[in-house]
Amino acid sequence: MTDMNRRSVLKVALGGAGLAALPTVAMSASPAAAAPNSDPDLVGVGDTSITLEFDDQLRSRVALKGVDLTRFDAGEALLVGDQAIEAFAYRGHRTRATRHPRHGAGVRVTIEGTSEEGVHKTVELTSFERLAGMIVMKVTYTNRSSTALEVTGWRNGAHELLETPGGFYTFSGTTYTDRRDWVMPVKDGYAQENSLGMDSSDYGGGTPLATVWRRGAGLSVGHVEPVATILRMPVRKTADGASIAIQDDTARTLKPGRRLSTSTTFLTALPGDHFVPLQRYRDYVGDIGQRAPKVPASAFEPIWCAWGYERDFTVEQVTATLPKVREVGLRWVVLDDGWQTNEGDWDINTTKFPRGEADMRAFTKEIRDAGLRPRLWWAPLAADPDSNLLRDRSDMLLLDRDGNRQDVTWWDAYTLCPAYQPTVDYFVEQAKRFIGDWGYEGLKIDGQHLNSVAPCYNPKHRHARPEESTEGLARFWKAIHEAARAANPDALVELCPCGTAFAFHNLPYVDQYPGSDPESSYQVRSKGKSMKALMGAGSSYSGDHVELSDNGDDFASSYGVGAVLSTKFTLPGAGAPDKATDLTSEKEVLWRKWVSLYEKNMLPTGEYRGELYDIGFDKPEAHVVATKRTLHYAFYADQWDGTVELRGLGRTRYRLTDPFTGKSLGTATAQHNTVKLSFERFQLIVAEPIG
């Protein structure tokens, strides 16, 4: 059956304004006049946002603002063996208005069809007025045949975004051990599975959303389950475009008369890059309680970390650096790895703190007396092979199907199960001691194993399902966050899951999200844009140590995206293992300048306007932060000589200034918003309204 002779039996048109009653088989979330499709065999109503059309085999086509993005694809399918049941003869539909207590007004359409194999398919589609461009979907398959089906999984939202000149970019919120970019071009041969499971024993998890976009239009898929769920979201370059889907690979037997329901997934069609799709996801899950906490004011104070002195630091090295930390303008002092005897017991290393806890309390007091805030590095949920914890409480171990321990590769340790209550209780007591007894005001929780864990088969835990460990990790972080805040209501919890893509379900129990060991300045910026979309205004993203950026000095990449500044500088002559971290006199001038500019404008407390520029297609790369009526622009390129467009200007005239050099750049209005620039690496512009 070709596209031209299929008959669309239903068109689902979803937009972002008020709901309107529509005739026959159509539904809309925005008032729009009837606008028949140019194909005379299609039934439809015009809209200003996403449109999803179904044909008589329940294949679907996606359009955005009346422009077709895909052909008719088998968007939803049941996988049986190495085949897919994807053709379902239309059997009817129902349309009704709905109102969710949190999402608000919406429309729900239920479509039904039956396959030749005797499988009945029910597709439930819901859109909400406040979530323009997003369709929430749940599919149920009922085996009405007389034969059991050996199901190998299902897929939803499977579409091929058709190619236009310029190619594609993609975003993936999933973890890879090679720590690849979250945002990258889709070139010939590109194929990325984007699994939310484990990429190795200690790398895995992520945010359940993937996007593929071309200039001006993109598709995103993901799930909105309230717990971490192991699915994958493959993106591939195809001959005619780029494909995307969300897929489950769980094998099961579907007996006659039994049904299988998919996870609750979503599909978005929106202009631009991944920023707005991530906002839609955030808004939806925020309505069901998955939202960032109100962070303490200290979450926006710049950071010095003692990791420049590395694991073999001395207390004298750290305390000798405190006056310079204060002079540069930093506020946090992070005591990093090396203060402890091992991961697991977390006893104090008495070669550094001879009197144990008494010396540790004296150390935090010295930091506070210097006008600074102490923060402690910690890597819970792991136990070293020679730790007392592993010897005495091996019942805490997370075990795989074969009874094997799970390696935490970097620490040479083993993962403990976060869904086993004795594990939770043990680490909660440690957090209380660090904050309530030792006097730390924050925790830097670090380690790639903290992002996600594999299903646990330890029989001592009596899990109802092995996946309880994966789902329970977020509850573990909730317990830690609550313990820290109970000990000190202003305590700050930072989570740095080294090199992983942040697992969203953990983040509502975290106050600060660092760049997590970025491997380039581009990663600092692209992760920053992603986290600003995902966590929203009032959240705290840190660019991580500036020494990890390009040239080891690129504060501009953190500053321009509204990230908290951070450094691990060391004092010259203090015996740091790597002299490259030494704060020379030239570097000190630069460090002071950036911190002063940061404190003057406090961009992390502003509104990041990520919808204004496309990080893939707009050149030079651009970011904007609004602080009240003032707009702060940051442009990045190895070298640029040409004009840039200042998007987002309001109905007034603006004075343009380079805040880094103090140079005037003229004026601009929304009608005359281009500026000629010539720069290397970065260019900042402050647009202040005149009058």
Secondary structure, 3 states (H helix, E strand, C coil): CCCCCCCEEEEEEECCCCCECCCCCEEECCCCCCCCCCCCCECCCCCCCEEEEEECCCCEEEEECCEECCCCECCCEEEECCEEECCCEEEEEEEEEEEECCCEEEEEEEEEEECCCCEEEEEEEEEECCCCCEEEEEEEEEECCCCCEEEEEEEEEEEEEECCCCCEEEEEEECCCCCCCCEEEECCCCEECCECCECCCCCECEEEEEEEEECCEEEEEEECCCCCCCCECCEEECCCEEEEEEEECCCEEECCCCEEECCCEEEEEECCCCHHHHHHHHHHHHHCCCCCCCCCHHHHCCEEEHHHHCCCCCHHHHHHHHHHHHHHCCCEEEECCCCECCCCCCCECCCCCCCCHHHHHHHHHHHHHCCCEEEEEECCCEECCCCHHHHHCHHHECECCCCCECEECCCCEEEECCCCHHHHHHHHHHHHHHHHHCCCCEEEEECHHHCCCCCCCCHHHCCCCCCHHHHHHHHHHHHHHHHHHHHCCCCEEEEECCCCCCCHHHHHHCCEEECCCCCCHHHHHHHHHHHHHHHCCCCEEECCCHHHCHHHCCHHHHHHCCCECEECCECCCCCCCCHHHECCHHHHHHHHHHHHHHHHHCHHHCEECCCCCCCCCCCCEEEEEEECCEEEEEEEEEEEEEEEECCCCCCCCEEEECCCCCCEEEEECCCCCEEEEEEEEEEEEEEEECC
